[in-house]
Amino acid sequence: LYTLVVQSRWELIRTALEGECKSSLDIRDAILSYNTVHAKRWDFTALNYLCTEGMENEEVQHLFNVTLPKMMKLVLNTPKICTQPIPLLKTRMNQSLTVSQEQIACLLANAFFCTFPRRNSRKSEYANYPEINFYRLFEGSSSRKIEKLKTLLCYFRRVTESMPTGLVTFTRQSLSGFPKWESSKKQLTRLHITCKGTIEDEGYGMLQVDFANRLVGGGVTGMGLVQEEIRFIINPELMVSRLFTEALDHNECLIITGTEQYSKYSGYAESFRWKANHKDEIPRDGWQRRCTEIVAVDALKYRNFMEQFQPEKMIRELNKAYCGFMRPAVNPENLSAVATGNWGCGAFGGDTRLKALLQFMAASEAGRDVAYFTFGDEELMRDVNAMYRFLKDKCVTVGTLYFYLKQYSNVVSKHLQRPNISLYGYIYDKVNTNMDPEPSPSDSNLTTAPSPCPADCH
């Protein structure tokens, strides 16, 4: 007989990270020493390429001689830095969690070294949570992974050289009641629309929209590299939300206050490139949080183009945007504008012109102005601006606009492909003539168009 000593996971992690890491192979061996079940499946090609060919020799030396040892020390100091278990922001909870930037750096260092247990499989009790460990960032040979790793290592270099001392708050907001859109008397609030600039640069002081996945961060630890993933890697403190935020339901959003931007970048998706270190100059509030408020709202993904014009789908998007923009405890007069753009219009198949109107309606109902960024699309900027000016000039309320959207849905519901009448063309025609759109039998309560111009609209 002999005694079999089974080391605890933490002892294995400590043993691995108390050693030296002088190459990407050492990082691989350390990570796999406490993730043995994944040893044959996890691939470190991207990490190896970055360390051997993707960086200048001086940067590689600094990574292995300075940054990585400090990251390993952060992980080893986890019990001292994160003294309490991290609460989970579960579905149907209205709850906030405030953590220090040092605690976030510690947790993200743990994510880099893949220390979080039971988070590497969709079959675990955390199946309804995003991935947090970075193992998928290390695999394959895509330039996306290389550029993401450069961006994240810029963050780790910064925080290990000079640890930030502020706080970040994560708030899960779950609404139980929503407006009756068809009867809303709200006027459209103010709009600024531009094809230049970005939400993160020109949206200072505004509520900045993250075009989110229901699992916040989307494909940030994988191949994803569109609006949400880019925001998460240039503001990596957003990534820690993936540790504790359960998938968002239709009536929920995640509000993040206080994250810092650490990197400059260029491009989008396949053309994304890390450019340089970024010094965030945004002031801090009384809680020592950067005055950057980001809201994660997830749009629906459509199988075919016409699906999004179904009334129940439009209501869902209105309610989701309203949840993101609404603050029940704050007077609307004190709310900042919403900085947004083509939400859910890329891989999710949303129509830019419809999504713009739905977001205007939700923001107006919540009492917020809108700054809308079309990301270089001049034609969209002109079309949306002209429609907005037209609706304002005609004093069209949120409820009246919803009426026309629903009637357009009735007209085009028979189409599987794009109809020959455009949404905006239909609205221009019906508002100008103030004629009753053709009702469907199921819309007997909507046979008369609401008056587009209430007496008090001026």
C-alpha positions as CSV (number, residue, x, y, z in Angstrom):
1,L,0.0,0.0,0.0
2,Y,1.1,3.6,-0.6
3,T,-0.4,6.9,0.1
4,L,-1.5,8.9,-3.0
5,V,-1.2,12.7,-2.4
6,V,-3.6,14.7,-4.6
7,Q,-2.5,18.3,-4.8
8,S,-5.2,21.0,-4.7
9,R,-5.7,23.0,-7.9
10,W,-4.4,26.1,-6.1
11,E,-1.2,24.3,-5.0
12,L,-0.7,23.2,-8.7
13,I,-1.1,26.8,-9.9
14,R,1.2,28.1,-7.2
15,T,3.9,25.5,-8.1
16,A,3.6,26.3,-11.8
17,L,3.7,30.1,-11.4
18,E,6.5,30.2,-8.8
19,G,8.8,28.9,-11.5
20,E,10.2,30.9,-14.5
21,C,8.6,31.5,-17.8
22,K,11.2,32.3,-20.4
23,S,9.3,31.3,-23.5
24,S,5.8,30.7,-24.9
25,L,6.4,27.0,-24.3
26,D,7.0,27.6,-20.6
27,I,3.7,29.5,-20.5
28,R,2.0,26.5,-22.2
29,D,3.6,24.0,-19.8
30,A,2.6,26.1,-16.8
31,I,-1.0,26.4,-17.9
32,L,-1.4,22.7,-18.8
33,S,0.1,21.6,-15.5
34,Y,-3.2,22.5,-13.8
35,N,-5.4,22.0,-16.8
36,T,-4.3,18.4,-17.7
37,V,-7.7,17.3,-18.9
38,H,-7.3,19.8,-21.8
39,A,-3.6,19.1,-22.6
40,K,-4.4,17.3,-25.9
41,R,-7.0,19.9,-27.0
42,W,-5.6,23.3,-26.2
43,D,-3.3,24.8,-28.9
44,F,-0.8,27.6,-28.3
45,T,0.1,28.4,-31.9
46,A,-0.9,32.1,-31.8
47,L,0.9,32.7,-28.5
48,N,4.0,31.0,-29.8
49,Y,3.9,32.9,-33.1
50,L,3.5,36.2,-31.2
51,C,6.5,35.5,-29.0
52,T,8.8,34.3,-31.8
53,E,7.8,36.4,-34.8
54,G,5.0,38.8,-33.9
55,M,7.0,41.2,-31.7
56,E,10.3,43.0,-31.8
57,N,13.1,41.3,-29.8
58,E,13.2,44.1,-27.2
59,E,9.4,43.7,-26.6
60,V,9.8,39.9,-26.2
61,Q,12.6,40.4,-23.7
62,H,10.5,42.9,-21.7
63,L,7.5,40.5,-21.7
64,F,9.4,37.6,-20.3
65,N,11.8,39.5,-18.0
66,V,9.4,42.1,-16.6
67,T,5.7,41.9,-17.5
68,L,5.1,38.1,-17.2
69,P,6.8,37.7,-13.8
70,K,4.7,40.6,-12.5
71,M,1.5,39.0,-13.9
72,M,2.5,35.7,-12.3
73,K,3.0,37.5,-9.0
74,L,-0.5,39.1,-9.4
75,V,-2.0,35.6,-9.7
76,L,-0.1,34.3,-6.7
77,N,-1.3,37.3,-4.7
78,T,-5.0,36.6,-5.6
79,P,-5.9,35.6,-2.0
80,K,-4.6,38.9,-0.7
81,I,-6.1,41.1,-3.5
82,C,-9.5,39.4,-3.8
83,T,-10.3,38.6,-0.2
84,Q,-14.0,37.7,-0.8
85,P,-15.6,35.4,-3.4
86,I,-16.8,37.4,-6.5
87,P,-20.6,37.6,-6.4
88,L,-22.4,36.5,-9.6
89,L,-24.7,39.0,-11.5
90,K,-27.5,36.4,-12.2
91,T,-30.4,36.8,-14.5
92,R,-33.4,38.7,-13.1
93,M,-31.2,40.5,-10.6
94,N,-31.0,44.3,-10.2
95,Q,-27.6,44.4,-8.6
96,S,-24.3,46.3,-8.7
97,L,-20.8,45.0,-8.1
98,T,-17.9,47.5,-7.6
99,V,-14.3,46.2,-7.9
100,S,-11.0,48.0,-7.9
101,Q,-8.8,48.2,-11.0
102,E,-6.2,46.3,-9.1
103,Q,-8.6,43.4,-8.4
104,I,-9.6,43.4,-12.1
105,A,-5.9,43.3,-13.1
106,C,-5.5,40.3,-10.8
107,L,-8.6,38.5,-12.1
108,L,-7.5,39.1,-15.8
109,A,-4.0,37.8,-15.0
110,N,-5.8,34.7,-13.7
111,A,-7.8,34.6,-17.0
112,F,-4.5,34.8,-19.0
113,F,-3.1,31.9,-17.1
114,C,-6.4,30.0,-17.4
115,T,-6.8,29.4,-13.6
116,F,-10.5,29.6,-13.3
117,P,-12.0,26.2,-12.7
118,R,-15.2,24.8,-14.4
119,R,-15.1,27.6,-17.0
120,N,-13.7,25.7,-20.0
121,S,-16.8,23.7,-21.0
122,R,-20.3,24.5,-22.1
123,K,-21.4,21.5,-20.0
124,S,-20.5,23.0,-16.6
125,E,-22.7,24.8,-14.1
126,Y,-21.4,28.0,-15.8
127,A,-22.8,27.1,-19.2
128,N,-24.9,30.2,-19.2
129,Y,-21.9,32.4,-18.6
130,P,-19.3,33.6,-21.1
131,E,-15.8,32.1,-21.3
132,I,-13.3,33.9,-19.1
133,N,-10.0,31.9,-19.5
134,F,-7.9,33.0,-22.4
135,Y,-7.0,29.6,-23.9
136,R,-8.9,30.3,-27.1
137,L,-6.9,33.5,-27.7
138,F,-3.7,31.4,-27.8
139,E,-4.8,29.0,-30.5
140,G,-4.6,29.1,-34.3
141,S,-2.7,31.4,-36.6
142,S,-5.1,34.2,-37.3
143,S,-3.8,37.7,-37.3
144,R,-6.9,38.6,-35.3
145,K,-5.5,36.6,-32.3
146,I,-2.0,38.1,-32.7
147,E,-3.4,41.7,-32.7
148,K,-5.7,40.9,-29.7
149,L,-2.8,39.5,-27.7
150,K,-0.7,42.6,-28.5
151,T,-3.5,44.8,-27.3
152,L,-4.0,42.8,-24.1
153,L,-0.3,42.6,-23.4
154,C,-0.2,46.4,-23.7
155,Y,-2.8,46.5,-20.8
156,F,-0.8,44.1,-18.7
157,R,2.4,46.0,-19.2
158,R,0.7,49.2,-18.2
159,V,-0.9,47.9,-15.0
160,T,2.1,46.0,-13.9
161,E,4.3,49.1,-14.3
162,S,1.9,51.4,-12.5
163,M,-1.2,49.9,-11.0
164,P,-4.3,52.1,-11.4
165,T,-6.1,52.9,-8.1
166,G,-9.7,53.5,-9.3
167,L,-12.9,51.6,-9.1
168,V,-15.2,50.1,-11.8
169,T,-18.9,49.4,-11.2
170,F,-20.9,46.7,-13.0
171,T,-24.7,47.0,-12.8
172,R,-27.2,44.4,-14.1
173,Q,-30.5,46.1,-14.8
174,S,-33.6,44.0,-15.3
175,L,-36.8,45.8,-16.1
176,S,-40.3,44.3,-15.3
177,G,-42.4,46.9,-17.1
178,F,-42.1,48.5,-20.5
179,P,-43.9,51.3,-22.4
180,K,-47.0,50.7,-24.5
181,W,-45.3,51.8,-27.6
182,E,-48.4,52.3,-29.8
183,S,-49.9,54.8,-27.3
184,S,-46.7,56.8,-26.5
185,K,-47.2,60.6,-26.8
186,K,-43.5,61.3,-26.5
187,Q,-41.8,63.6,-29.0
188,L,-38.5,62.6,-30.5
189,T,-35.6,64.0,-28.6
190,R,-32.6,65.8,-30.2
191,L,-30.3,64.0,-32.7
192,H,-26.7,64.6,-33.8
193,I,-25.6,62.3,-36.6
194,T,-22.2,62.0,-38.2
195,C,-20.3,59.6,-40.4
196,K,-17.0,60.5,-38.8
197,G,-15.6,59.5,-35.5
198,T,-16.2,56.7,-33.1
199,I,-18.4,56.1,-30.0
200,E,-15.4,55.8,-27.7
201,D,-13.6,58.9,-29.0
202,E,-16.5,61.3,-29.7
203,G,-18.9,59.9,-27.1
204,Y,-17.2,61.5,-24.1
205,G,-19.7,62.3,-21.3
206,M,-22.4,60.2,-23.0
207,L,-23.9,56.8,-22.4
208,Q,-21.8,54.7,-24.8
209,V,-23.6,51.7,-26.4
210,D,-21.8,48.3,-26.6
211,F,-23.4,46.3,-29.5
212,A,-23.4,43.3,-27.3
213,N,-23.8,39.6,-27.4
214,R,-26.2,38.1,-24.8
215,L,-23.0,36.5,-23.4
216,V,-21.2,39.9,-22.8
217,G,-18.0,40.3,-24.7
218,G,-19.2,38.0,-27.5
219,G,-16.2,36.4,-29.2
220,V,-13.5,38.6,-27.5
221,T,-11.6,35.5,-26.2
222,G,-12.1,33.8,-29.6
223,M,-12.2,35.0,-33.2
224,G,-14.7,37.9,-32.8
225,L,-13.3,41.3,-33.6
226,V,-16.2,43.7,-34.3
227,Q,-17.6,46.6,-32.3
228,E,-18.1,44.8,-28.9
229,E,-14.9,42.8,-29.0
230,I,-12.8,45.8,-30.0
231,R,-14.2,47.8,-27.1
232,F,-13.5,45.0,-24.7
233,I,-9.8,44.7,-25.7
234,I,-9.0,48.4,-25.8
235,N,-10.8,48.7,-22.4
236,P,-9.8,45.2,-21.1
237,E,-11.4,45.9,-17.7
238,L,-14.7,45.2,-19.4
239,M,-13.6,41.6,-19.9
240,V,-13.8,40.8,-16.2
241,S,-17.6,41.1,-16.6
242,R,-17.5,37.7,-18.3
243,L,-16.4,36.1,-15.0
244,F,-19.7,37.0,-13.2
245,T,-22.4,38.1,-15.7
246,E,-25.0,35.5,-16.7
247,A,-26.4,35.7,-20.2
248,L,-28.6,38.7,-20.7
249,D,-32.4,38.1,-21.0
250,H,-34.7,40.1,-23.3
251,N,-35.4,42.6,-20.5
252,E,-31.9,43.1,-19.2
253,C,-28.7,45.1,-19.9
254,L,-25.3,45.5,-18.2
255,I,-24.1,49.0,-17.3
256,I,-20.3,49.4,-16.7
257,T,-19.0,52.6,-15.2
258,G,-15.3,53.5,-14.8
259,T,-13.2,51.4,-17.3
260,E,-10.1,52.9,-18.8
261,Q,-8.9,52.7,-22.4
262,Y,-5.3,51.4,-22.7
263,S,-4.7,51.0,-26.4
264,K,-5.1,52.8,-29.7
265,Y,-6.1,50.8,-32.7
266,S,-7.0,50.9,-36.4
267,G,-9.2,48.8,-38.6
268,Y,-12.1,46.5,-37.9
269,A,-12.4,42.7,-38.0
270,E,-9.7,41.3,-40.3
271,S,-8.1,44.7,-40.7
272,F,-7.9,45.4,-37.0
273,R,-4.4,46.4,-35.8
274,W,-3.0,47.4,-32.4
275,K,-1.4,50.7,-32.8
276,A,0.0,52.1,-29.6
277,N,-0.4,52.6,-25.9
278,H,-3.2,55.1,-25.0
279,K,-3.2,57.4,-22.0
280,D,-6.7,57.8,-20.8
281,E,-7.3,61.4,-19.7
282,I,-11.0,61.1,-18.8
283,P,-11.5,62.5,-15.3
284,R,-12.7,60.4,-12.3
285,D,-15.8,60.8,-10.3
286,G,-16.2,60.9,-6.5
287,W,-15.9,57.1,-6.4
288,Q,-12.6,57.3,-8.3
289,R,-14.2,55.8,-11.4
290,R,-13.4,57.1,-14.9
291,C,-16.4,59.0,-16.2
292,T,-17.0,56.5,-18.9
293,E,-20.4,54.8,-18.9
294,I,-20.9,51.9,-21.3
295,V,-24.1,49.9,-21.7
296,A,-24.2,46.3,-23.1
297,V,-27.4,45.7,-25.0
298,D,-27.7,42.6,-27.2
299,A,-29.7,42.8,-30.5
300,L,-31.6,39.9,-32.0
301,K,-29.9,37.8,-34.7
302,Y,-32.1,37.3,-37.8
303,R,-32.2,34.3,-40.1
304,N,-33.7,36.3,-42.9
305,F,-33.9,40.1,-43.6
306,M,-37.7,40.4,-43.4
307,E,-38.0,38.7,-39.9
308,Q,-36.9,41.9,-38.1
309,F,-40.0,43.8,-39.3
310,Q,-42.4,41.5,-37.4
311,P,-44.1,43.5,-34.7
312,E,-42.9,41.2,-31.9
313,K,-39.3,41.5,-33.1
314,M,-39.5,45.3,-33.2
315,I,-41.1,45.4,-29.7
316,R,-38.3,43.3,-28.4
317,E,-35.6,45.6,-29.8
318,L,-37.5,48.7,-28.6
319,N,-37.7,47.2,-25.1
320,K,-34.1,46.1,-25.1
321,A,-32.8,49.5,-26.1
322,Y,-35.2,51.2,-23.6
323,C,-33.8,48.9,-20.9
324,G,-30.3,50.1,-21.8
325,F,-31.2,53.8,-21.9
326,M,-33.7,54.0,-19.0
327,R,-32.6,54.9,-15.5
328,P,-35.6,54.5,-13.2
329,A,-34.0,56.4,-10.3
330,V,-32.7,59.4,-12.3
331,N,-34.6,62.4,-13.5
332,P,-34.5,62.3,-17.4
333,E,-33.4,66.0,-17.4
334,N,-30.1,64.8,-15.7
335,L,-29.4,62.0,-18.2
336,S,-26.6,62.3,-20.7
337,A,-27.1,61.7,-24.5
338,V,-26.8,58.2,-25.9
339,A,-23.8,57.6,-28.2
340,T,-24.8,54.8,-30.5
341,G,-24.7,53.6,-34.1
342,N,-25.5,50.6,-36.3
343,W,-26.6,48.3,-33.4
344,G,-27.0,44.7,-34.5
345,C,-26.5,45.5,-38.2
346,G,-23.4,43.5,-39.0
347,A,-23.3,39.7,-38.5
348,F,-26.7,39.9,-36.8
349,G,-28.4,41.0,-40.0
350,G,-30.2,44.1,-38.7
351,D,-31.4,46.9,-41.1
352,T,-29.5,50.1,-40.4
353,R,-32.5,52.4,-41.2
354,L,-34.9,50.4,-39.0
355,K,-32.5,50.1,-36.1
356,A,-31.8,53.9,-36.2
357,L,-35.5,54.6,-35.8
358,L,-36.0,52.0,-33.0
359,Q,-33.1,53.5,-31.1
360,F,-34.4,57.0,-31.5
361,M,-37.8,55.9,-30.2
362,A,-36.3,54.1,-27.2
363,A,-34.1,57.1,-26.3
364,S,-37.0,59.5,-26.7
365,E,-39.1,57.4,-24.4
366,A,-36.3,57.4,-21.9
367,G,-35.8,61.1,-22.2
368,R,-32.3,61.0,-23.7
369,D,-30.8,62.8,-26.8
370,V,-28.9,60.8,-29.3
371,A,-25.5,61.1,-30.9
372,Y,-25.5,58.6,-33.8
373,F,-22.3,57.4,-35.5
374,T,-22.7,55.7,-38.9
375,F,-19.0,54.6,-39.1
376,G,-18.1,56.1,-42.5
377,D,-21.5,55.5,-44.2
378,E,-22.4,58.9,-45.6
379,E,-25.5,57.8,-47.5
380,L,-26.9,56.3,-44.2
381,M,-26.1,59.5,-42.4
382,R,-28.0,61.6,-45.0
383,D,-31.0,59.2,-45.1
384,V,-31.4,59.0,-41.4
385,N,-30.9,62.7,-40.8
386,A,-33.4,63.6,-43.5
387,M,-36.0,61.1,-42.0
388,Y,-35.4,62.5,-38.5
389,R,-35.8,66.1,-39.7
390,F,-39.0,65.1,-41.5
391,L,-40.4,63.4,-38.4
392,K,-39.6,66.3,-36.2
393,D,-41.1,68.8,-38.7
394,K,-44.3,66.8,-38.8
395,C,-44.3,66.4,-35.0
396,V,-44.5,62.6,-35.3
397,T,-44.7,61.1,-31.8
398,V,-43.1,57.8,-30.8
399,G,-46.5,56.2,-30.8
400,T,-47.3,57.4,-34.3
401,L,-44.0,56.2,-35.6
402,Y,-44.6,52.8,-34.1
403,F,-48.0,52.7,-35.8
404,Y,-46.4,53.3,-39.2
405,L,-43.7,50.7,-38.5
406,K,-46.4,48.2,-37.7
407,Q,-48.4,49.0,-40.8
408,Y,-45.2,48.7,-42.9
409,S,-44.8,45.2,-41.3
410,N,-48.3,44.3,-42.5
411,V,-47.6,45.5,-46.0
412,V,-44.3,43.6,-46.4
413,S,-45.1,40.5,-44.3
414,K,-45.8,38.4,-47.4
415,H,-42.2,39.1,-48.7
416,L,-39.4,36.7,-47.9
417,Q,-36.8,39.0,-49.6
418,R,-36.5,42.8,-49.5
419,P,-39.8,44.4,-50.7
420,N,-39.9,46.9,-53.6
421,I,-41.1,49.6,-51.2
422,S,-38.5,50.9,-48.7
423,L,-39.3,51.5,-45.1
424,Y,-38.4,55.2,-45.3
425,G,-40.3,55.6,-48.6
426,Y,-43.4,54.2,-47.0
427,I,-43.1,56.5,-43.9
428,Y,-42.6,59.6,-46.1
429,D,-45.6,58.6,-48.2
430,K,-48.0,57.9,-45.3
431,V,-47.1,60.8,-43.1
432,N,-47.3,63.3,-46.1
433,T,-50.7,62.1,-47.1
434,N,-51.8,61.3,-43.6
435,M,-53.8,58.5,-45.1
436,D,-54.8,55.4,-43.3
437,P,-52.4,52.6,-44.2
438,E,-54.0,49.4,-45.3
439,P,-55.0,47.6,-42.1
440,S,-54.7,43.8,-41.7
441,P,-57.7,41.9,-40.2
442,S,-55.7,41.4,-37.0
443,D,-55.2,45.1,-36.6
444,S,-58.8,46.2,-36.2
445,N,-57.8,48.5,-33.4
446,L,-55.3,50.3,-35.6
447,T,-57.5,51.2,-38.6
448,T,-57.0,55.0,-38.0
449,A,-53.6,56.6,-38.0
450,P,-53.0,58.6,-34.9
451,S,-52.9,62.3,-35.5
452,P,-49.3,63.1,-36.4
453,C,-49.2,66.6,-34.9
454,P,-50.5,67.1,-31.3
455,A,-51.6,70.6,-30.4
456,D,-48.7,71.1,-28.0
457,C,-45.9,69.8,-30.2
458,H,-44.5,73.3,-30.7
